[in-house]
């Protein structure tokens, strides 16, 4: 199965660390990153989709961050 996650974070180094950690665990970038203004909080937000080929079948109970 191919697992999918969409990582988000404020536009700080924390976002880069979150994506780098996912890549170090075998996740692969999927598409271009996104960047948007969060007017409610007054900050820029980043997002990046990642995928990973894993054994097993999909279940809503799968903890994607632990794959």
N, C-alpha and C positions, 0 to 999 in steps of 0.2 A: 504494500500500500504506500501511497505517497502522502505524507503528513504535511500540513500547511499551517503556518503561523504568520501573523502580521504583528511585527514588533513596533511599538510606538514609545515615544519619550519626548520630553522637552528638548529643544535644540541646544544641547550641552554635550560635553564629552561622555555623559552617561549613555546617550543614544549610541554613540560609536562603540562603547564598551559592550553594550547589550548585543549589538549586531556581531561584533568580533567574537564574543563568547559563543553565540549560536554557530558561527562559522567554524570555530575550533571544535565544536561537538558534531560536526558533519553536516550541518544545515547548509543549503546552497541558496544564493540570492535568486529571487524570482521577480523579474521585472525591475523597473526603475524605482528609486526611493520617491517618497512624496513629502511635501513640505507645505504646511498651512499655518495660518495665524489663528490662534485660539483667542477670540475676542473676549470671552468670559474671564479668562485669566491674564490676558495681555501678554502672551508669550507665543513664540513660534514653536510648532510641533513637527517632529519628523516621523516617518513611517517607512518600513521596509518589509516586504513579503519574503519569506524564506520557505523552502521545501526540503524534505528529507525522505529518502526511500527507507522504509522500515518493515520488519517482518510483522505478520499478523493481519487481522482484519480491523476495520474501523469500528469503534464503539464510542458513544458520547462520554464514557467514563475515562477515555484515554487522556492522560496528563501530558499534553504536548510539550510542555517545558521540561519534562523529564526524559524525553526521547533522545 
